[in-house]
Amino acid sequence: MPAHGHDEDAQAQAGLDEKHSLEAAQSPTTIVDGEDVDRRSIKLQRPQDDKPRTSSTNTLNLQNTVVVDWDGPDDPKNPKNWPKSRKWAATLIVALFTFVSPVASAMIAPGSQQVADEFGITSNVVLDMITSIFVLGFAIGPLFMGPLSELYGRSRVVQLGNAFFLVWNFACGFAQNQTQIIIFRFFAGIGGSAPLTIGGAVIGDTFHPEERGRAIAMYALGPMIGPAAGPVIGAWIAARVSWRWVGRISGFSMQSYLDIVSRNPQFWSTTIFDVAVQAVGLFLLQETFAPVLLERKAQKLAQSARTDAEKGTGKVFTTIYENESRSWKYIIQTALIRPFVMFVREPILQYLGVYMAFIYGIFYLFITTMPDIFTINYHESIGIMGLNYLALGLGMVFASWFNSRTMDKIYMYFKGRNQGIGEPEYRVPTIVPASIFFPAGIFITGWAAQAHVHWFVVDLGIFFVGASMILAFQAIQIYIVDVFTLYAASGIASVSCLRSFCGFGFPLFAEAMFDSLGYGKGCSILGCVAIVIGCPAPWILWFYGRRIRSGSKFARKAVT
């Protein structure tokens, strides 16, 4: 501190500031749960001293501890400062990863009867489970993938998870009985959940809050449209070749492909495409998680210091983020239980998780029920029946386009009215039309199918269901990212688990319900539940969201 004359108060304050700065440097810097880490970074870049003790790499260097931070607020290595082209490249690559596994999850639905005939399956519950067991893997995987990405980085976990999916999805094409195909698809779902869990966190890593609406709209289109596009492709594959092709086109070299096809004409379909995506990701998917990037920077500085004995004697390099332990004991006791802890302690995650779970359950209920509606009620072939899934996909595309045009504008509008302070609740308005059109679509689909009216009316209801799902899911996902920025992956994992359990369970009772009540009454029950759960959601978040999250342990205290 510079001298302040003989003013005793100023001297006392200077000594106190010096003491605080020294203590901060001598102990490892940690992040308090819920702290706004972006603001924390800026605060550390401006020490209380009039003469900041910073090096050329903007590190706080006192005594034996060097706390590594970004090189100023405009550091180009900070993912939030990347050029737009680089940010969008990361978004599109993650979107490709999130497209593949949802396609595989639903692609087998139109060919399920072929599977039943080949393996002698007579139970409709078991047959539906072959489709929905993949989604059960989506429930288990995020509990590991989300926390691990917060320890080891986004890119590494996405790549390894996708490789795990690739192996088991390819194995599905060689299944010899119902037990094998159920087990193989379950493990494929676990691996395929990695990009679904981490993708939203990548958006939070790279985009500022006012930019995330369009990014989420583009990214989330992959995981949502995948289950709609899969049955369209799968229907024609099943009609022309075999259900085994459904699993095999996702990840193999061309030479291996030719070798196997020469021995077995029924080679598999999602594997080839996934290998191409994996190859692109290996070269273009870059790390985006700030704590991991700064840790790498600290390691480079430490290595450089070790080569210079005079410079490196006794120096300890750390980052502005807490250096979380990489031990398995820590991973099991803390990181892997974080999604459970967040779900138990965060009322926002509980309510949004139930709402998302119900929507997702209805979504997969429709996917597994549509073949019966259109082949039995409307006497369509498997191939033509598959085209009705386009209504689901078109609804999703339309809603995603709508969100990309409006979500950020709505956010900026309310932010401007709030003296330039953004709030996560400014994502809520797009949930309002979703809460209306979702039950409307369920009612239209059920009663139109019950009355055997023109197939277009059934597809119109399905269109509304698909559009509403995207409107709600994208708003909720970006809301979670805005609220739990540092722990976004764990927050998304906590709601994804419950969501995927419903995606697995709903198809199992669908046929029994519709056989007993008919499509009209059965969908009326589901529509009424959608009204009870969904219609209050945007108003609860809008009026009480800030108050609820103010007591959160994991939420950010401010969003700018």
C-alpha positions in Angstrom: 0.0 0.0 0.0 1.3 3.5 -0.7 1.9 5.8 2.2 -1.1 7.8 3.5 0.7 10.4 5.7 0.1 10.3 9.4 -3.5 9.3 9.2 -3.7 6.5 11.7 -7.0 5.1 10.4 -5.7 4.9 6.9 -2.6 3.1 8.2 -4.7 0.7 10.2 -6.8 0.0 7.1 -3.7 -0.5 5.0 -2.3 -3.0 7.4 -5.6 -4.9 7.5 -5.8 -5.0 3.6 -2.2 -6.3 3.6 -3.0 -9.0 6.1 -6.1 -10.1 4.1 -4.1 -10.2 0.8 -1.4 -12.2 2.4 -3.8 -14.7 3.9 -5.6 -15.1 0.6 -2.3 -16.0 -1.1 -1.0 -18.3 1.6 -4.0 -20.6 1.6 -5.6 -22.5 -1.4 -8.3 -20.4 -3.0 -11.7 -22.1 -2.8 -15.1 -21.4 -4.1 -18.0 -21.1 -1.7 -21.0 -23.1 -2.8 -23.3 -20.8 -4.8 -20.7 -18.1 -5.3 -20.8 -16.1 -8.5 -17.5 -17.4 -9.9 -17.4 -14.9 -12.8 -17.5 -12.0 -10.3 -15.0 -13.8 -8.1 -12.6 -14.0 -10.9 -12.9 -10.2 -11.6 -12.5 -9.5 -7.9 -9.3 -11.4 -7.6 -7.9 -9.6 -10.6 -8.3 -6.3 -8.7 -6.5 -6.7 -5.3 -7.2 -4.2 -2.6 -3.6 -2.8 -2.9 -3.1 0.3 -5.0 -0.2 -1.5 -6.6 -1.5 -4.9 -7.6 1.1 -7.6 -7.3 0.4 -9.4 -10.6 2.7 -11.1 -13.1 2.4 -11.0 -16.9 0.0 -13.9 -16.7 -2.3 -12.1 -14.2 -1.4 -14.3 -11.3 -1.6 -13.2 -7.7 1.9 -14.0 -6.4 2.6 -13.6 -2.7 5.3 -15.6 -0.9 5.0 -19.3 -2.0 1.6 -19.4 -3.6 0.7 -18.4 -7.1 -3.0 -18.2 -7.8 -3.6 -18.5 -11.6 -6.5 -16.6 -13.3 -7.3 -15.5 -16.8 -5.2 -12.8 -18.3 -7.7 -10.1 -17.7 -11.4 -10.0 -18.5 -10.8 -10.1 -22.2 -8.4 -13.1 -22.2 -9.0 -14.9 -25.5 -8.3 -18.3 -23.9 -11.4 -17.8 -21.8 -14.2 -19.8 -23.6 -16.6 -16.9 -23.0 -14.3 -14.7 -25.0 -13.9 -17.1 -27.9 -14.8 -15.8 -31.4 -18.4 -16.6 -32.3 -17.3 -19.1 -35.0 -15.4 -21.1 -32.4 -18.3 -21.0 -29.9 -20.8 -22.2 -32.6 -18.4 -24.9 -33.8 -18.4 -26.3 -30.2 -22.2 -26.0 -30.0 -22.7 -27.8 -33.4 -20.3 -30.6 -32.6 -22.0 -31.3 -29.2 -25.4 -31.1 -31.0 -24.2 -33.9 -33.3 -23.2 -36.0 -30.4 -26.5 -35.4 -28.8 -28.4 -36.4 -32.0 -26.9 -39.9 -32.4 -27.9 -41.6 -29.2 -31.5 -40.4 -29.1 -31.8 -41.6 -32.7 -30.6 -45.0 -31.6 -33.0 -45.0 -28.6 -36.2 -44.9 -30.7 -35.0 -46.2 -34.0 -35.9 -49.8 -33.2 -39.6 -49.0 -32.3 -41.0 -49.6 -35.8 -39.1 -52.8 -36.1 -40.0 -54.1 -32.7 -42.4 -56.7 -34.2 -39.5 -58.2 -36.2 -37.6 -58.5 -33.0 -40.5 -60.2 -31.3 -40.9 -62.7 -34.2 -37.1 -63.5 -34.3 -36.7 -64.0 -30.5 -40.2 -65.4 -29.8 -41.3 -62.6 -27.6 -44.9 -62.7 -26.7 -45.1 -60.2 -23.8 -46.0 -56.7 -25.0 -44.3 -55.3 -21.8 -41.0 -57.0 -22.7 -41.3 -55.8 -26.3 -41.8 -52.2 -25.2 -39.0 -52.6 -22.7 -36.6 -53.3 -25.6 -37.2 -49.8 -26.8 -37.5 -48.0 -23.5 -34.6 -49.7 -21.7 -32.2 -47.4 -23.6 -33.8 -44.5 -21.9 -33.2 -46.2 -18.5 -29.5 -45.9 -19.4 -30.1 -42.2 -19.9 -31.3 -42.1 -16.2 -28.2 -43.8 -14.8 -25.5 -42.3 -17.0 -25.9 -38.6 -16.0 -25.3 -39.4 -12.3 -21.8 -40.3 -13.3 -21.2 -38.2 -16.4 -22.2 -34.8 -15.0 -20.0 -34.8 -11.9 -17.1 -36.4 -13.8 -17.2 -33.5 -16.3 -16.9 -31.1 -13.5 -13.7 -32.8 -12.4 -12.0 -33.8 -15.6 -13.6 -31.5 -18.2 -16.4 -31.6 -20.7 -14.6 -32.9 -23.8 -12.9 -35.9 -22.3 -16.1 -37.2 -20.7 -18.2 -36.6 -23.8 -15.7 -38.5 -26.0 -15.3 -41.5 -23.7 -19.0 -41.7 -23.1 -19.7 -41.7 -26.8 -17.1 -44.4 -27.3 -18.8 -46.5 -24.7 -22.1 -46.0 -26.5 -20.5 -46.9 -29.8 -19.3 -50.3 -28.6 -22.6 -51.4 -27.0 -24.8 -50.0 -29.7 -22.8 -52.0 -32.3 -23.1 -55.1 -30.1 -26.9 -54.8 -30.3 -26.8 -55.8 -33.9 -25.3 -59.2 -32.9 -27.8 -60.0 -30.1 -29.0 -63.6 -30.1 -31.8 -63.3 -27.6 -34.0 -60.9 -25.8 -31.8 -60.8 -22.7 -28.7 -59.8 -24.7 -30.5 -57.0 -26.6 -32.0 -55.5 -23.4 -28.6 -55.5 -21.7 -26.7 -54.2 -24.7 -29.2 -51.3 -25.2 -29.1 -50.4 -21.5 -25.3 -50.0 -21.5 -25.5 -48.1 -24.8 -28.0 -45.7 -23.2 -25.5 -45.1 -20.3 -22.8 -44.1 -22.7 -25.1 -42.1 -24.9 -26.2 -40.0 -22.0 -22.9 -38.2 -21.8 -23.5 -35.6 -24.4 -27.1 -35.2 -23.3 -26.0 -34.4 -19.8 -22.9 -32.2 -20.6 -24.1 -30.3 -23.7 -26.1 -27.7 -21.8 -23.1 -27.1 -19.5 -20.9 -26.5 -22.6 -23.4 -23.8 -23.6 -23.0 -22.3 -20.1 -19.2 -22.4 -20.4 -19.0 -20.6 -23.7 -21.9 -18.2 -24.0 -22.9 -15.2 -21.8 -26.5 -15.4 -20.4 -28.0 -13.0 -23.1 -26.5 -15.3 -25.8 -27.6 -18.7 -24.5 -31.1 -18.7 -25.8 -30.2 -19.2 -29.5 -27.4 -21.6 -28.6 -29.6 -23.8 -26.5 -32.3 -23.7 -29.3 -29.7 -25.1 -31.8 -28.1 -27.5 -29.4 -31.3 -29.0 -27.9 -32.7 -29.7 -31.3 -30.4 -32.7 -31.6 -31.5 -34.7 -28.5 -35.1 -33.8 -29.1 -35.5 -34.4 -32.8 -33.4 -37.6 -32.6 -36.2 -39.8 -31.1 -38.5 -38.4 -33.8 -36.1 -38.9 -36.7 -35.0 -42.4 -35.5 -38.4 -44.1 -36.1 -38.7 -42.6 -39.6 -35.4 -44.0 -40.6 -35.9 -47.2 -38.6 -39.3 -47.9 -40.2 -37.8 -48.0 -43.7 -34.8 -50.0 -42.6 -37.1 -52.5 -41.0 -39.3 -52.6 -44.1 -36.5 -53.0 -46.6 -33.7 -54.9 -44.7 -33.8 -56.0 -41.1 -34.1 -54.5 -37.6 -30.4 -55.4 -37.1 -29.4 -52.6 -39.5 -31.0 -50.2 -37.0 -28.1 -50.8 -34.6 -25.2 -51.2 -36.9 -25.0 -47.9 -38.8 -23.2 -45.9 -36.2 -19.5 -46.4 -35.9 -17.2 -48.6 -38.0 -14.4 -48.1 -40.5 -15.3 -48.5 -44.1 -12.9 -51.5 -44.5 -14.4 -53.3 -41.6 -17.8 -52.5 -42.9 -17.0 -54.1 -46.3 -15.5 -57.1 -44.6 -18.5 -57.8 -42.4 -21.1 -57.0 -45.2 -19.3 -59.6 -47.4 -20.0 -62.2 -44.7 -23.3 -60.9 -43.4 -25.5 -58.7 -45.5 -27.4 -57.5 -42.4 -24.8 -55.0 -41.1 -25.7 -52.4 -38.6 -26.9 -48.8 -39.1 -26.3 -46.2 -36.4 -22.6 -47.2 -35.9 -21.2 -45.9 -39.1 -22.7 -42.4 -38.5 -21.4 -42.3 -35.0 -17.9 -43.2 -36.0 -17.9 -40.1 -38.3 -19.2 -37.9 -35.5 -16.6 -39.4 -33.1 -13.8 -38.7 -35.6 -14.9 -35.1 -36.0 -15.2 -34.6 -32.3 -11.6 -35.9 -31.7 -10.2 -33.1 -33.8 -12.7 -30.2 -33.2 -14.3 -30.6 -29.8 -12.3 -28.5 -27.4 -12.4 -28.2 -23.7 -14.7 -25.4 -22.4 -14.8 -25.9 -18.6 -12.9 -22.9 -17.0 -11.6 -24.7 -13.9 -10.0 -27.4 -16.0 -8.5 -24.9 -18.5 -7.0 -22.8 -15.7 -5.7 -26.0 -14.0 -3.9 -26.8 -17.2 -2.5 -23.3 -17.3 -1.3 -23.7 -13.7 0.4 -27.0 -14.6 2.3 -25.4 -17.5 3.5 -22.6 -15.3 4.6 -25.0 -12.6 6.5 -27.1 -15.2 8.1 -23.9 -16.5 9.0 -22.9 -13.0 10.7 -26.3 -12.3 13.0 -25.7 -15.2 14.1 -22.5 -13.7 15.6 -23.3 -10.2 15.7 -19.6 -9.1 12.2 -18.9 -10.2 10.6 -22.1 -9.1 12.0 -22.6 -5.7 9.2 -23.3 -3.3 6.4 -22.1 -5.6 3.0 -23.7 -5.4 0.6 -23.0 -8.3 -3.1 -23.1 -7.9 -6.2 -21.5 -9.6 -9.0 -19.2 -8.5 -11.2 -22.3 -8.4 -11.1 -24.9 -5.7 -8.6 -27.6 -6.6 -11.0 -30.5 -6.1 -9.4 -33.9 -5.3 -9.2 -36.4 -8.1 -9.1 -39.3 -5.7 -11.8 -42.0 -6.1 -12.7 -41.5 -2.4 -13.6 -37.8 -3.2 -15.4 -38.8 -6.4 -17.6 -41.3 -4.7 -18.2 -39.4 -1.5 -18.8 -35.9 -3.0 -18.9 -35.5 -6.7 -21.1 -38.5 -7.6 -23.6 -37.8 -5.0 -23.9 -34.1 -5.9 -26.8 -34.6 -8.3 -28.8 -36.4 -5.6 -27.9 -33.7 -3.0 -28.9 -31.0 -5.4 -32.3 -32.7 -6.2 -33.1 -33.2 -2.5 -32.1 -29.7 -1.5 -33.3 -27.6 -4.4 -37.1 -27.2 -4.7 -36.7 -25.7 -8.2 -35.0 -28.9 -9.5 -37.7 -31.0 -7.8 -40.6 -29.2 -9.5 -38.9 -28.8 -12.9 -37.7 -32.4 -12.7 -41.3 -33.7 -12.2 -42.6 -31.5 -15.1 -39.8 -32.5 -17.5 -40.2 -36.2 -16.4 -44.0 -36.1 -17.3 -43.4 -34.5 -20.7 -40.6 -36.9 -21.5 -42.7 -39.9 -20.4 -45.5 -38.8 -22.7 -43.0 -38.3 -25.5 -41.8 -41.9 -25.4 -45.3 -43.2 -24.8 -46.3 -41.6 -28.1 -43.2 -43.0 -29.8 -44.1 -46.6 -28.8 -47.8 -46.2 -29.3 -47.8 -44.6 -32.8 -47.0 -47.8 -34.7 -50.3 -49.4 -33.3 -52.3 -46.3 -34.0 -51.3 -46.0 -37.7 -50.9 -49.7 -38.6 -54.1 -50.9 -36.9 -56.5 -47.9 -37.0 -55.3 -46.5 -40.4 -53.9 -49.8 -42.0 -50.6 -48.2 -43.0 -47.5 -50.1 -43.9 -44.5 -49.9 -41.6 -42.7 -47.5 -44.0 -45.7 -45.2 -44.4 -46.4 -45.4 -40.7 -42.9 -44.1 -40.0 -43.6 -40.9 -41.9 -46.0 -39.8 -39.2 -43.1 -39.3 -36.9 -42.2 -36.4 -39.1 -45.1 -34.5 -37.4 -43.3 -34.9 -34.1 -40.1 -33.7 -35.7 -41.6 -30.8 -37.5 -43.2 -29.6 -34.3 -39.8 -29.7 -32.6 -38.1 -27.9 -35.5 -40.7 -25.1 -35.5 -40.4 -24.6 -31.7 -36.7 -24.6 -31.9 -36.8 -21.9 -34.6 -39.2 -19.9 -32.6 -37.0 -20.1 -29.5 -33.9 -19.1 -31.4 -35.7 -16.0 -32.6 -37.4 -15.0 -29.4 -35.7 -16.4 -26.3 -32.7 -14.0 -26.2 -34.9 -11.0 -27.2 -37.3 -11.7 -24.3 -34.4 -12.0 -21.9 -32.8 -8.7 -23.0 -36.1 -7.0 -22.9 -36.8 -7.8 -19.2 -33.1 -7.3 -18.4 -33.3 -3.8 -19.7 -36.4 -3.1 -17.6 -34.5 -4.4 -14.6 -31.7 -1.8 -14.7 -29.5 -4.1 -16.8 -29.6 -7.0 -14.3 -30.5 -10.4 -15.8 -32.5 -13.0 -13.9 -33.0 -16.7 -14.8 -36.8 -16.2 -14.6 -36.6 -14.2 -17.9 -36.4 -17.6 -19.6 -39.9 -18.6 -18.3 -42.2 -16.9 -20.8 -41.8 -19.5 -23.5 -43.1 -22.2 -21.1 -46.5 -20.5 -21.2 -47.5 -21.6 -24.7 -46.0 -25.0 -24.0 -48.2 -25.5 -20.9 -51.3 -24.8 -23.1 -50.4 -26.6 -26.4 -49.0 -29.8 -24.7 -52.3 -30.9 -23.1 -54.2 -29.7 -26.2 -52.0 -31.9 -28.4 -52.6 -34.9 -26.2 -56.4 -34.4 -26.3 -56.4 -34.0 -30.1 -54.3 -37.1 -30.7 -56.3 -39.4 -28.4 -59.8 -38.5 -29.5 -58.9 -38.2 -33.2 -57.4 -41.7 -33.1 -60.4 -43.0 -31.2 -62.8 -41.6 -33.7 -60.7 -42.7 -36.7 -60.8 -39.2 -38.3 -58.4 -38.3 -41.0 -54.8 -39.1 -40.1 -53.8 -35.4 -40.5 -55.8 -34.5 -37.3 -53.8 -37.1 -35.4 -50.6 -35.7 -36.8 -51.7 -32.2 -35.8 -52.0 -33.3 -32.2 -48.6 -35.0 -32.4 -47.2 -31.7 -33.9 -48.4 -29.8 -30.9 -46.9 -32.3 -28.5 -43.5 -32.1 -30.2 -43.5 -28.3 -30.3 -44.6 -28.0 -26.7 -41.9 -30.3 -25.6 -39.1 -28.2 -27.2 -40.6 -24.9 -25.9 -40.6 -26.3 -22.3 -37.4 -28.3 -22.4 -35.2 -25.6 -23.8 -36.5 -22.9 -21.5 -36.1 -25.2 -18.4 -32.6 -26.4 -19.4 -31.3 -22.9 -19.9 -33.0 -21.8 -16.7 -31.0 -24.5 -14.9 -27.8 -23.4 -16.6 -28.4 -19.8 -15.5 -29.2 -20.7 -11.9 -26.5 -23.4 -11.3 -23.7 -22.2 -13.6 -20.7 -23.9 -12.0 -22.8 -27.0 -11.2 -24.9 -26.9 -14.3 -23.9 -30.5 -15.4 -24.9 -31.9 -12.0 -28.1 -29.9 -12.0 -29.1 -31.2 -15.4 -28.1 -34.7 -14.4 -30.4 -34.5 -11.4 -33.5 -33.7 -13.5 -32.4 -36.0 -16.4 -32.4 -39.0 -14.1 -36.1 -38.6 -13.1 -37.0 -37.7 -16.6 -35.4 -40.8 -18.1 -37.0 -43.0 -15.5 -40.4 -41.8 -16.8 -39.3 -42.2 -20.4 -38.5 -45.8 -19.5 -41.6 -46.5 -17.5 -44.5 -44.8 -19.4 -44.4 -47.0 -22.5 -44.7 -50.1 -20.3 -48.2 -49.3 -19.1 -49.4 -47.5 -22.3 -50.8 -50.5 -24.2 -52.6 -51.8 -21.1 -54.1 -48.4 -20.5 -55.2 -47.8 -24.1 -56.6 -51.4 -24.4 -58.7 -50.8 -21.3 -59.8 -47.2 -21.8 -59.3 -46.5 -25.5 -57.2 -43.7 -26.9 -59.7 -41.0 -26.1 -60.2 -41.6 -22.4 -56.6 -42.6 -21.9 -55.2 -39.5 -23.4 -57.8 -37.4 -21.5 -56.4 -38.6 -18.3 -52.8 -37.8 -19.4 -54.0 -34.4 -20.7 -55.6 -33.5 -17.4 -52.4 -34.4 -15.5 -50.5 -32.2 -18.0 -52.8 -29.3 -17.1 -52.4 -29.8 -13.3 -48.6 -30.1 -13.5 -47.7 -27.8 -16.4 -50.0 -24.8 -16.3 -48.9 -23.5 -12.9 -45.2 -24.0 -13.7 -44.4 -20.7 -15.5 -46.3 -18.6 -13.0 -44.7 -20.3 -10.0 -41.2 -19.7 -11.5 -42.0 -16.1 -12.5 -43.4 -14.9 -9.2 -41.6 -17.1 -6.7 -38.5 -18.4 -8.6 -36.1 -15.7 -7.2 -37.3 -16.2 -3.7 -36.9 -20.0 -3.9 -33.4 -19.9 -5.3 -32.3 -17.2 -2.9 -31.9 -19.8 -0.3 -30.0 -22.2 -2.6 -26.6 -23.5 -1.6 -25.6 -24.2 -5.2 -27.2 -21.4 -7.2 -25.4 -18.3 -8.4 -26.2 -15.1 -6.5 -26.4 -12.9 -9.5 -26.7 -13.3 -13.3 -25.4 -10.5 -15.5 
